[in-house]
Amino acid sequence: MLQAFERLSHSHDPIDDSVTLDHDTRKKARIKITTDQGQELGIFMQRGHPLLVGEVLETECGLLIEVKGKAEPVSTAVTRDWMDFSRVCYHLGNRHTTLQIGELWVRFKPDHVLEELAENYGLTIDRTPAIFEPENGAYGNQGHGHSHSHSHD
């Protein structure tokens, strides 16, 4: 079984394989999974720092494996009005809910109460499965250094 202990923000070297993971799996520090090409892989990362879509894992033997996002059930609340959008983001954030925020849309795990809140502010709910990449939070990026597999010479 391949083992990956290091994560790179990107690589200019060719990617050898990939893993396609949903948000809940990307949050785990220890994962045993099969890569997209069928190789057994153990992922061992620092706790509290979820894998990010687009990152590259380096195995102990030097293979590079890209992290991809898997489409999953989500609710995406959409509007054309910045004030309604701001209010909904405020109220959803006040509930300490995990959110992915885009331009005039906000995405969260399916929840009829949150959907109703968004609809009450005039947003439309789209339930099309999508890759869920929520914000890490105000303190989520501390201690996560930048590294990659080439020099800056």
Secondary structure, DSSP 8 states (H G I E B T S, - for coil): -EEEEEEESB-SS---EEEEE-HHHHT-SEEEEE-TTS-EEEEE--TT----TT-EEEETTS-EEEEEE-EE--EEEE-S-HHHHHHHHHHHHHTT---EEETTEEEES--HHHHHHHHHTT-EEE---EE------TTTTTT----BSS---
